[in-house]
Amino acid sequence: MPLYLLALDASSSACSVALLRQEDASAAEHLAPEHLTPENPKTECLARFEMTPRAHTRRLLPMVDEVLAEAQVTPAQLDAVAFGRGPGSFTGLRIAAGAAQGLAFGLDRPLLGISTLEALALQAHRRYHLRHVVTAIDARMGEVYAATWHCLKDTVTAMSAEAVLAPEAMRLPSGETDWVGVGSGFTLWKRFTTDVQLSMPQHLCDLEPRAEEMAWLAARDFAAGLGQAAHLVQPVYLRNDVAWKKPA
């Protein structure tokens, strides 16, 4: 029987949904994480991606219906559900978490939360063959959500913890100089230190996290047995204060 995994994301100005189909999932070797790559002919991913600022609530679930209808898959056939757990837009994270938790709970399926920064790194690696990636998402309030990654053969390894920080506070792991920055956080390029800028020959501001990469990462985690009950998987905000607070 094939494996079906649905992923949703609303962590940025974009809204996206992806359905990953893994053939012959009953064979244990096909569930091994190293086989869950875009190059595996037994695996395919059907995705939708739209730039929909302030329309996530209206578009997310209809996009799920569209993808399932195109694949001729019913919700009952899903084996797991995943969502972009953050960091990102507080409102968007709550929308995606609520939709994913509702689907997983209603279907009695495991839920997986996927890092938006890791998904962004995987996208950059797959599209541009980048090896050392700095992902940064605009966190507003003059800060960015950021992390650094080493990417090789569709495997993404964290080289620093995810953090929310001012661009001036960003530091890169020593020993590498061919970093490429990706994500909306690099619209604040002039605020990064000279050392960071010199270690980063290029930066791409227009990439947004996508459910497509989240589906691949979720398949890896699902194969590793990391799926959880719906109520146990929560958004990761990184910042404690969800909104501005008036001074006392």
N, C-alpha and C positions, 0 to 999 in steps of 0.2 A: 504494500500500500504506500502511496506517496505521502510525504510530509507537506503540510500547508501551514505557513506562518504569515500572519498579517502584522504589518508595522504601520504606525501612524506618527506624524510629527506636526506640531504647530508651535515650535519653540521660537520662531523668527517671524519675519514678514511673510514667509512662505508657508504653504500648507501642503502636505504630501502624504501619500498612502502607497504602500507597496505590498504585494503578495508574492512570497517566495514559495516555489514548488520544487521539492526534492524528490526525484524519482526513486522508487525502490527503497524507501526509508526503513523497511523491515530488515535490510541487510546492515549489520552493525558497522561494517567498514565504511558504508556511505554516510553514516552519521558522525564519523570522526571529524573533528574540526578542520583538519587539513584538507578534507575533501569538499568543504563548503566554501568554494571559491567561484568567482565569476567564470573562470575557465572550464569548470567542470560541466561537461555536456549533459549530465544528468540533473542539473540544477538550472532553473530559470526564474527570473524575477519580473513581474509585471508591475509597473509603477505609474503614478500620477503625481505631478508637481505643478503648483500654481502659486504665483505671487498674489496673495490675497490679504493685504493689510486690513485689519479690523473685520475680516469676514470669516475667520476660522470656525466659529460656531455654526455658521450657515453652510459652509462647504465641506467640513471634515467628514461627517457621516455620509453625505451623498457621494463623496469620492470613494468611500469604502464600498458602497453599493455598486458604483460603476466598475470598480476593479473586480469585485467578486462576480458581477454579471458577465464581464468580458471573459473572465477565466472559466465561467460556468461552474463556479464553486459556491456551495451554500455555506452559511456561517457554521452549521453543524459539522462541516468537514474540516474546520480549522483545528490544528493541533496545539497552537499557541498564539498569543498576541503579544506585541511589543510596542513600545512608544518611546519617543525622545524624552528622557527623564530630566534633561537639563544639563548644564545651565542654559538659561535663555529668558525669553519674555515670561514674566510671572503669570500673566493672564493666559498666554498660549500654553504654558506648561500645565496649568490647571485644566484647560479645555482638553488637551490630549490625554492627560492622566484620567480625567473623568470618563472620557469616551472609551479608552482602553480598559479601564477597570470595569466599566459596565459590561463591555463585550465579554471579557474574560470571566467575570462572575456569572453572567447569564448563561454562558456556554460551559461553565465549570472547566475552564482551561487554564494552564499556567500563564503567568504574565511576566514579562521581562522589561526592565527599564534600561535603556541604552544611552550612553553619554553622547550628547550632541557634539562635544568637542572631538571625541574619538571618531564619530561618524564623519565629521568634517575632514579629519585627517585622512581617513580611508578614501573619501571622495577625491581629495587632492592627489593622493598616491595613484589611484586608478586612472584618473583623467590625465595627469601630467607626469606620472612616473617619478614623483618626488620621493626622496628618501628621508630627509630631516625636515619636519614640518612643525611650525608654530601655529597653533590654532588660537584665534582670539575673536570673541564675539563682543560687540558693544554692549556694555552693562548699564549704560546711562550713568548719570551722576559723575561723569568724568573718569569712569573705570572700565576695565575689560574683564571678561571671563577668559582665562587663558590656560594653556598647557602645551607641553612640547612632546614630540613623538618621533620614534624611529620606525620607518615603514619599509618592509621588504617582502616581496612576493605575496601581497594582499594580507600580510600580517602587520598589525599596528601595535607597537609596544610603547607604553608611557615612559617618558624620561623625566617627567616632573609631575607633581600632583596638580590637579585642577585647582585654580585659585581665582579669586576676584581681587583685582589690584589696579592701582594707577599705572598707566603706561610707563611712567618714569621708573617704576619699581620692578619692571620686568628684567629678569636675568636669564641668560641662556646657559645650558649645560656646557662645560668646558670641553675642549678637544675637537669641536666641530665648527666649521665656518660656513658651510653651504646650506644654511637654513633658508626656508621659504615660508613667509607668513601668509596665512589664508584666513578669511573671515572679515566680518564687518568691523571688528575691533581695529583694523588697520586703516580705517578712515581717520584715526587719530595718530597717524604715522609720525607727524612732527613732534609728538610728545614722547616718543620712545628715545632712549638714550643713544648717543653716538655709537657706543659699543654694539648695541643691538642692531642699529641700522647698518653698520659696517659688516656685521656677521650675516646679514640677510640681503642678498643681492636683488631679490625681488619680493613683492608682496601682492596678493590678489584679494581685493576687498569685496568682490561681487559673489563669492561662493556662499551659499546658505546650506545649513544642515538639511539632509534629505532622508526620507523614510527608506529609500532604496538601500543605502549603505547600512541603515539601522536593521533592516531585515537580514542582511548577511551577518552582521555582528550578533544579532539575536539568535540566528541559527547556530552559530558557534557556541553561544552560551547555553542554548537549549540542549545541544548535543552533550555539553558538559554537565547537564543536570542542574542548571542554575535557575530554572523557572520556579516561580513562587505563587502562592495564593494571591488573588487580586488585591486584597486589602493590605498586603504586606509591602507592596511596591509603591513608593511615593516619589514625587518630583524632588529633584536636587536643585536648590536655589543658590547655594553657596553664600549668598548674602542673607543675613538674619532679618534685616529690615526690608519688608516688601514694598514699602512706600515711604515717602518723605515724612518725617515727624516734625511737628512744630516745636520750636524750642520752649522749654518750660518757663 
